[in-house]
Amino acid sequence: MDTVLIGIAGGSGSGKSTFTNRLKKEFGDDITVLYHDNYYRRQDTVAFEERKKVNYDHPSSLETDLLLEHLTMLKAGKAIECPVYDYSQHNRSNQTLHIEPRKIIIVEGILLLADARIRDLIDIKIFVEADADERICRRILRDVKERGRDINDIVTQYLSTVKPMHYLYVEPTKATADLIINSGRNNVALDVVKAKISQLLYGG
Protein backbone atom coordinates (compact mmCIF):
# COMPACT_ATOMS: atom_id res chain seq x y z
CA MET A 1 0.00 0.00 0.00
CA ASP A 2 1.53 3.30 -1.11
CA THR A 3 0.51 5.76 1.58
CA VAL A 4 -0.01 9.41 0.69
CA LEU A 5 0.45 11.98 3.46
CA ILE A 6 -1.54 15.22 3.21
CA GLY A 7 -0.45 17.98 5.59
CA ILE A 8 -2.82 20.80 6.55
CA ALA A 9 -1.16 23.76 8.30
CA GLY A 10 -2.05 27.37 9.11
CA GLY A 11 -2.50 29.73 12.02
CA SER A 12 -4.56 29.02 15.12
CA GLY A 13 -8.22 29.56 14.24
CA SER A 14 -7.54 29.75 10.51
CA GLY A 15 -9.97 26.97 9.60
CA LYS A 16 -7.61 23.97 9.45
CA SER A 17 -9.82 21.76 11.57
CA THR A 18 -12.94 22.79 9.64
CA PHE A 19 -11.28 21.82 6.36
CA THR A 20 -9.91 18.59 7.83
CA ASN A 21 -13.27 17.63 9.36
CA ARG A 22 -15.06 18.21 6.07
CA LEU A 23 -12.65 15.82 4.35
CA LYS A 24 -13.06 13.27 7.15
CA LYS A 25 -16.84 13.51 6.85
CA GLU A 26 -16.60 12.91 3.10
CA PHE A 27 -14.29 9.89 3.21
CA GLY A 28 -14.90 8.45 6.69
CA ASP A 29 -12.77 5.47 7.63
CA ASP A 30 -11.16 5.38 4.18
CA ILE A 31 -8.71 8.00 5.49
CA THR A 32 -6.81 8.47 8.75
CA VAL A 33 -6.40 11.83 10.52
CA LEU A 34 -3.64 12.80 12.96
CA TYR A 35 -3.33 16.05 14.91
CA HIS A 36 0.07 17.57 15.72
CA ASP A 37 -1.58 19.08 18.83
CA ASN A 38 -1.75 15.62 20.39
CA TYR A 39 2.04 15.59 20.43
CA TYR A 40 2.49 18.42 22.94
CA ARG A 41 5.07 17.30 25.46
CA ARG A 42 4.25 15.73 28.81
CA GLN A 43 4.55 18.15 31.74
CA ASP A 44 3.78 15.92 34.71
CA THR A 45 6.44 17.56 36.86
CA VAL A 46 5.27 21.12 36.11
CA ALA A 47 2.62 22.78 38.31
CA PHE A 48 -0.69 23.63 36.62
CA GLU A 49 -0.23 27.40 36.99
CA GLU A 50 3.19 27.12 35.37
CA ARG A 51 1.84 24.92 32.57
CA LYS A 52 -0.59 27.70 31.70
CA LYS A 53 2.36 30.02 31.01
CA VAL A 54 4.21 27.70 28.62
CA ASN A 55 4.65 28.94 25.06
CA TYR A 56 2.61 26.31 23.22
CA ASP A 57 3.13 28.03 19.87
CA HIS A 58 6.88 27.49 19.85
CA PRO A 59 8.17 24.38 18.02
CA SER A 60 9.97 23.17 21.17
CA SER A 61 6.62 22.61 22.92
CA LEU A 62 5.85 19.70 20.59
CA GLU A 63 7.36 16.23 20.53
CA THR A 64 7.79 16.36 16.77
CA ASP A 65 10.34 13.54 16.85
CA LEU A 66 7.55 11.21 17.99
CA LEU A 67 5.19 12.49 15.29
CA LEU A 68 7.90 11.87 12.70
CA GLU A 69 8.37 8.33 14.02
CA HIS A 70 4.62 7.69 13.91
CA LEU A 71 4.16 9.08 10.40
CA THR A 72 7.07 6.96 9.20
CA MET A 73 5.47 3.88 10.77
CA LEU A 74 2.09 4.61 9.20
CA LYS A 75 3.71 5.07 5.79
CA ALA A 76 5.35 1.68 6.31
CA GLY A 77 1.94 0.12 6.97
CA LYS A 78 2.30 -0.16 10.76
CA ALA A 79 -0.30 0.91 13.34
CA ILE A 80 0.55 3.43 16.06
CA GLU A 81 -0.58 4.44 19.54
CA CYS A 82 -1.14 8.18 19.20
CA PRO A 83 -0.93 10.31 22.37
CA VAL A 84 -4.00 12.25 23.49
CA TYR A 85 -3.68 15.79 24.80
CA ASP A 86 -5.90 17.29 27.53
CA TYR A 87 -6.25 21.01 26.78
CA SER A 88 -8.01 21.81 30.04
CA GLN A 89 -5.02 20.47 31.99
CA HIS A 90 -2.31 21.73 29.60
CA ASN A 91 -0.83 18.26 29.65
CA ARG A 92 -0.81 14.97 27.78
CA SER A 93 -3.33 12.49 29.16
CA ASN A 94 -2.58 8.86 29.98
CA GLN A 95 -4.76 7.68 27.12
CA THR A 96 -3.60 6.76 23.63
CA LEU A 97 -5.52 6.39 20.40
CA HIS A 98 -4.93 3.31 18.27
CA ILE A 99 -4.54 4.38 14.65
CA GLU A 100 -4.37 2.00 11.72
CA PRO A 101 -2.57 2.92 8.51
CA ARG A 102 -4.61 3.95 5.48
CA LYS A 103 -3.77 4.84 1.91
CA ILE A 104 -4.55 8.50 2.72
CA ILE A 105 -3.32 10.01 5.98
CA ILE A 106 -4.14 13.61 6.82
CA VAL A 107 -2.02 15.30 9.47
CA GLU A 108 -2.97 18.73 10.74
CA GLY A 109 -1.17 21.31 12.86
CA ILE A 110 -0.15 24.93 13.26
CA LEU A 111 3.58 24.19 13.13
CA LEU A 112 3.36 21.14 10.89
CA LEU A 113 5.41 22.65 8.06
CA ALA A 114 7.97 24.28 10.36
CA ASP A 115 10.04 21.08 10.57
CA ALA A 116 11.91 20.19 7.39
CA ARG A 117 11.81 16.46 8.21
CA ILE A 118 8.01 16.50 8.36
CA ARG A 119 7.77 18.63 5.21
CA ASP A 120 9.93 16.13 3.33
CA LEU A 121 7.67 13.28 4.43
CA ILE A 122 4.43 15.00 3.40
CA ASP A 123 3.32 14.46 -0.19
CA ILE A 124 0.72 17.26 -0.45
CA LYS A 125 1.14 20.40 1.69
CA ILE A 126 -1.86 22.69 2.26
CA PHE A 127 -1.82 26.01 4.11
CA VAL A 128 -5.08 27.57 5.36
CA GLU A 129 -4.88 31.30 6.00
CA ALA A 130 -7.30 33.74 7.58
CA ASP A 131 -7.41 37.34 8.81
CA ALA A 132 -5.94 37.80 12.31
CA ASP A 133 -9.26 39.12 13.70
CA GLU A 134 -11.07 36.03 12.45
CA ARG A 135 -8.44 33.75 13.96
CA ILE A 136 -8.61 35.23 17.46
CA CYS A 137 -12.43 35.19 17.47
CA ARG A 138 -12.52 31.56 16.37
CA ARG A 139 -9.87 30.62 18.91
CA ILE A 140 -11.82 32.21 21.77
CA LEU A 141 -15.05 30.45 20.79
CA ARG A 142 -13.31 27.10 20.32
CA ASP A 143 -11.23 27.19 23.51
CA VAL A 144 -14.16 28.21 25.71
CA LYS A 145 -16.69 25.77 24.23
CA GLU A 146 -14.54 22.77 23.38
CA ARG A 147 -11.52 22.97 25.66
CA GLY A 148 -12.93 24.37 28.90
CA ARG A 149 -10.54 27.32 28.90
CA ASP A 150 -10.95 30.65 30.71
CA ILE A 151 -11.40 33.61 28.35
CA ASN A 152 -8.90 35.81 30.21
CA ASP A 153 -6.25 33.08 29.88
CA ILE A 154 -7.03 32.71 26.18
CA VAL A 155 -6.59 36.43 25.45
CA THR A 156 -3.41 36.66 27.56
CA GLN A 157 -1.95 33.64 25.80
CA TYR A 158 -2.89 34.99 22.37
CA LEU A 159 -1.20 38.35 22.90
CA SER A 160 1.91 37.00 24.63
CA THR A 161 2.71 33.92 22.54
CA VAL A 162 0.19 32.97 19.83
CA LYS A 163 0.36 36.20 17.83
CA PRO A 164 4.17 36.71 17.89
CA MET A 165 4.85 33.01 17.25
CA HIS A 166 2.46 33.05 14.29
CA TYR A 167 4.51 35.67 12.49
CA LEU A 168 7.81 34.09 13.52
CA TYR A 169 7.15 30.40 12.84
CA VAL A 170 3.76 29.79 11.18
CA GLU A 171 3.35 32.47 8.51
CA PRO A 172 6.76 31.76 6.88
CA THR A 173 5.77 28.12 6.25
CA LYS A 174 3.09 29.28 3.82
CA ALA A 175 5.85 29.57 1.20
CA THR A 176 6.46 25.81 1.43
CA ALA A 177 2.84 24.84 0.71
CA ASP A 178 1.63 23.30 -2.54
CA LEU A 179 -1.84 24.79 -2.08
CA ILE A 180 -2.91 27.92 -0.14
CA ILE A 181 -6.58 28.39 0.65
CA ASN A 182 -8.27 31.34 2.32
CA SER A 183 -10.84 29.50 4.42
CA GLY A 184 -11.73 26.10 5.77
CA ARG A 185 -15.12 26.65 4.18
CA ASN A 186 -13.75 27.32 0.69
CA ASN A 187 -15.91 24.93 -1.36
CA VAL A 188 -13.82 25.20 -4.52
CA ALA A 189 -10.64 24.25 -2.64
CA LEU A 190 -12.51 21.44 -0.91
CA ASP A 191 -13.71 20.06 -4.24
CA VAL A 192 -10.18 20.14 -5.64
CA VAL A 193 -8.72 18.25 -2.66
CA LYS A 194 -11.67 15.82 -2.59
CA ALA A 195 -11.13 15.06 -6.27
CA LYS A 196 -7.44 14.35 -5.65
CA ILE A 197 -8.16 12.08 -2.68
CA SER A 198 -10.88 10.23 -4.64
CA GLN A 199 -8.44 9.65 -7.47
CA LEU A 200 -5.82 8.29 -5.07
CA LEU A 201 -8.29 6.10 -3.19
CA TYR A 202 -10.56 4.81 -5.90
CA GLY A 203 -8.69 5.45 -9.14
CA GLY A 204 -10.21 7.02 -12.21
Kinemage of the C-alpha trace (Angstrom):
@kinemage 1
@onewidth
@group {chain A} dominant
@subgroup {mainchain}
@vectorlist {calphas} color= white
{ca met a 1} P 0.000 0.000 0.000
{ca asp a 2} L 1.531 3.296 -1.108
{ca thr a 3} L 0.505 5.760 1.584
{ca val a 4} L -0.014 9.409 0.694
{ca leu a 5} L 0.455 11.982 3.461
{ca ile a 6} L -1.538 15.216 3.209
{ca gly a 7} L -0.445 17.979 5.588
{ca ile a 8} L -2.817 20.800 6.553
{ca ala a 9} L -1.160 23.756 8.295
{ca gly a 10} L -2.052 27.370 9.106
{ca gly a 11} L -2.505 29.729 12.023
{ca ser a 12} L -4.558 29.019 15.121
{ca gly a 13} L -8.218 29.560 14.244
{ca ser a 14} L -7.536 29.749 10.506
{ca gly a 15} L -9.967 26.969 9.600
{ca lys a 16} L -7.607 23.974 9.446
{ca ser a 17} L -9.825 21.765 11.567
{ca thr a 18} L -12.939 22.792 9.639
{ca phe a 19} L -11.282 21.815 6.356
{ca thr a 20} L -9.911 18.588 7.833
{ca asn a 21} L -13.272 17.633 9.365
{ca arg a 22} L -15.060 18.206 6.066
{ca leu a 23} L -12.652 15.821 4.354
{ca lys a 24} L -13.059 13.273 7.154
{ca lys a 25} L -16.840 13.511 6.853
{ca glu a 26} L -16.598 12.905 3.104
{ca phe a 27} L -14.287 9.887 3.215
{ca gly a 28} L -14.900 8.446 6.690
{ca asp a 29} L -12.771 5.469 7.627
{ca asp a 30} L -11.159 5.381 4.178
{ca ile a 31} L -8.714 7.999 5.492
{ca thr a 32} L -6.808 8.472 8.753
{ca val a 33} L -6.400 11.831 10.522
{ca leu a 34} L -3.644 12.798 12.959
{ca tyr a 35} L -3.334 16.046 14.907
{ca his a 36} L 0.069 17.574 15.719
{ca asp a 37} L -1.579 19.082 18.832
{ca asn a 38} L -1.753 15.624 20.394
{ca tyr a 39} L 2.041 15.593 20.429
{ca tyr a 40} L 2.487 18.421 22.939
{ca arg a 41} L 5.072 17.301 25.456
{ca arg a 42} L 4.247 15.733 28.814
{ca gln a 43} L 4.545 18.147 31.744
{ca asp a 44} L 3.780 15.923 34.715
{ca thr a 45} L 6.442 17.564 36.857
{ca val a 46} L 5.266 21.122 36.110
{ca ala a 47} L 2.620 22.777 38.314
{ca phe a 48} L -0.690 23.629 36.617
{ca glu a 49} L -0.232 27.399 36.993
{ca glu a 50} L 3.192 27.116 35.370
{ca arg a 51} L 1.843 24.918 32.569
{ca lys a 52} L -0.588 27.700 31.701
{ca lys a 53} L 2.359 30.016 31.009
{ca val a 54} L 4.210 27.696 28.624
{ca asn a 55} L 4.652 28.938 25.063
{ca tyr a 56} L 2.613 26.307 23.218
{ca asp a 57} L 3.125 28.035 19.874
{ca his a 58} L 6.882 27.489 19.848
{ca pro a 59} L 8.170 24.381 18.024
{ca ser a 60} L 9.966 23.174 21.168
{ca ser a 61} L 6.623 22.612 22.925
{ca leu a 62} L 5.854 19.704 20.593
{ca glu a 63} L 7.357 16.229 20.526
{ca thr a 64} L 7.786 16.362 16.770
{ca asp a 65} L 10.343 13.536 16.846
{ca leu a 66} L 7.553 11.206 17.989
{ca leu a 67} L 5.194 12.487 15.294
{ca leu a 68} L 7.900 11.869 12.700
{ca glu a 69} L 8.369 8.333 14.023
{ca his a 70} L 4.621 7.687 13.909
{ca leu a 71} L 4.162 9.080 10.396
{ca thr a 72} L 7.071 6.956 9.200
{ca met a 73} L 5.469 3.883 10.772
{ca leu a 74} L 2.087 4.612 9.196
{ca lys a 75} L 3.705 5.068 5.786
{ca ala a 76} L 5.351 1.675 6.309
{ca gly a 77} L 1.940 0.120 6.974
{ca lys a 78} L 2.300 -0.155 10.759
{ca ala a 79} L -0.305 0.907 13.338
{ca ile a 80} L 0.554 3.434 16.057
{ca glu a 81} L -0.580 4.441 19.538
{ca cys a 82} L -1.143 8.177 19.200
{ca pro a 83} L -0.931 10.307 22.366
{ca val a 84} L -4.001 12.245 23.492
{ca tyr a 85} L -3.678 15.795 24.801
{ca asp a 86} L -5.897 17.288 27.530
{ca tyr a 87} L -6.251 21.012 26.776
{ca ser a 88} L -8.007 21.812 30.045
{ca gln a 89} L -5.021 20.470 31.991
{ca his a 90} L -2.311 21.728 29.601
{ca asn a 91} L -0.834 18.256 29.645
{ca arg a 92} L -0.814 14.971 27.781
{ca ser a 93} L -3.330 12.487 29.161
{ca asn a 94} L -2.582 8.863 29.985
{ca gln a 95} L -4.762 7.681 27.124
{ca thr a 96} L -3.603 6.757 23.635
{ca leu a 97} L -5.516 6.394 20.395
{ca his a 98} L -4.930 3.306 18.267
{ca ile a 99} L -4.544 4.381 14.650
{ca glu a 100} L -4.372 1.999 11.725
{ca pro a 101} L -2.567 2.918 8.507
{ca arg a 102} L -4.612 3.955 5.482
{ca lys a 103} L -3.765 4.838 1.911
{ca ile a 104} L -4.548 8.499 2.715
{ca ile a 105} L -3.322 10.008 5.984
{ca ile a 106} L -4.143 13.614 6.821
{ca val a 107} L -2.016 15.305 9.468
{ca glu a 108} L -2.970 18.733 10.742
{ca gly a 109} L -1.173 21.308 12.864
{ca ile a 110} L -0.145 24.928 13.259
{ca leu a 111} L 3.583 24.190 13.132
{ca leu a 112} L 3.362 21.144 10.895
{ca leu a 113} L 5.405 22.653 8.064
{ca ala a 114} L 7.972 24.280 10.356
{ca asp a 115} L 10.043 21.080 10.569
{ca ala a 116} L 11.911 20.189 7.385
{ca arg a 117} L 11.810 16.461 8.209
{ca ile a 118} L 8.005 16.497 8.360
{ca arg a 119} L 7.774 18.627 5.208
{ca asp a 120} L 9.932 16.127 3.334
{ca leu a 121} L 7.669 13.277 4.432
{ca ile a 122} L 4.428 14.998 3.401
{ca asp a 123} L 3.316 14.461 -0.191
{ca ile a 124} L 0.724 17.256 -0.445
{ca lys a 125} L 1.144 20.395 1.687
{ca ile a 126} L -1.860 22.687 2.257
{ca phe a 127} L -1.819 26.013 4.115
{ca val a 128} L -5.081 27.569 5.361
{ca glu a 129} L -4.878 31.300 5.995
{ca ala a 130} L -7.304 33.745 7.583
{ca asp a 131} L -7.407 37.338 8.810
{ca ala a 132} L -5.941 37.798 12.306
{ca asp a 133} L -9.258 39.120 13.696
{ca glu a 134} L -11.069 36.030 12.453
{ca arg a 135} L -8.442 33.748 13.955
{ca ile a 136} L -8.613 35.228 17.463
{ca cys a 137} L -12.431 35.189 17.465
{ca arg a 138} L -12.524 31.555 16.370
{ca arg a 139} L -9.874 30.623 18.905
{ca ile a 140} L -11.822 32.206 21.775
{ca leu a 141} L -15.050 30.453 20.793
{ca arg a 142} L -13.313 27.097 20.323
{ca asp a 143} L -11.226 27.191 23.507
{ca val a 144} L -14.160 28.210 25.712
{ca lys a 145} L -16.690 25.773 24.227
{ca glu a 146} L -14.540 22.773 23.375
{ca arg a 147} L -11.520 22.968 25.662
{ca gly a 148} L -12.928 24.371 28.900
{ca arg a 149} L -10.541 27.320 28.903
{ca asp a 150} L -10.948 30.646 30.709
{ca ile a 151} L -11.403 33.610 28.353
{ca asn a 152} L -8.896 35.809 30.207
{ca asp a 153} L -6.252 33.084 29.884
{ca ile a 154} L -7.033 32.715 26.176
{ca val a 155} L -6.586 36.431 25.454
{ca thr a 156} L -3.410 36.657 27.562
{ca gln a 157} L -1.952 33.636 25.803
{ca tyr a 158} L -2.885 34.986 22.372
{ca leu a 159} L -1.198 38.347 22.898
{ca ser a 160} L 1.914 37.001 24.632
{ca thr a 161} L 2.709 33.923 22.538
{ca val a 162} L 0.195 32.971 19.830
{ca lys a 163} L 0.361 36.198 17.833
{ca pro a 164} L 4.167 36.707 17.885
{ca met a 165} L 4.846 33.005 17.249
{ca his a 166} L 2.458 33.047 14.290
{ca tyr a 167} L 4.511 35.675 12.491
{ca leu a 168} L 7.808 34.088 13.518
{ca tyr a 169} L 7.146 30.402 12.843
{ca val a 170} L 3.759 29.787 11.181
{ca glu a 171} L 3.348 32.466 8.515
{ca pro a 172} L 6.761 31.760 6.876
{ca thr a 173} L 5.773 28.125 6.246
{ca lys a 174} L 3.090 29.280 3.824
{ca ala a 175} L 5.849 29.571 1.203
{ca thr a 176} L 6.461 25.805 1.432
{ca ala a 177} L 2.836 24.841 0.711
{ca asp a 178} L 1.628 23.298 -2.536
{ca leu a 179} L -1.835 24.790 -2.079
{ca ile a 180} L -2.905 27.920 -0.144
{ca ile a 181} L -6.580 28.395 0.651
{ca asn a 182} L -8.273 31.339 2.320
{ca ser a 183} L -10.844 29.497 4.417
{ca gly a 184} L -11.727 26.096 5.769
{ca arg a 185} L -15.124 26.650 4.177
{ca asn a 186} L -13.749 27.323 0.692
{ca asn a 187} L -15.908 24.934 -1.356
{ca val a 188} L -13.819 25.199 -4.517
{ca ala a 189} L -10.641 24.254 -2.643
{ca leu a 190} L -12.514 21.438 -0.905
{ca asp a 191} L -13.712 20.057 -4.239
{ca val a 192} L -10.177 20.141 -5.636
{ca val a 193} L -8.722 18.250 -2.655
{ca lys a 194} L -11.666 15.821 -2.588
{ca ala a 195} L -11.125 15.057 -6.269
{ca lys a 196} L -7.436 14.351 -5.648
{ca ile a 197} L -8.164 12.080 -2.680
{ca ser a 198} L -10.875 10.235 -4.637
{ca gln a 199} L -8.444 9.646 -7.469
{ca leu a 200} L -5.825 8.285 -5.072
{ca leu a 201} L -8.292 6.098 -3.189
{ca tyr a 202} L -10.555 4.807 -5.900
{ca gly a 203} L -8.690 5.449 -9.137
{ca gly a 204} L -10.211 7.024 -12.205
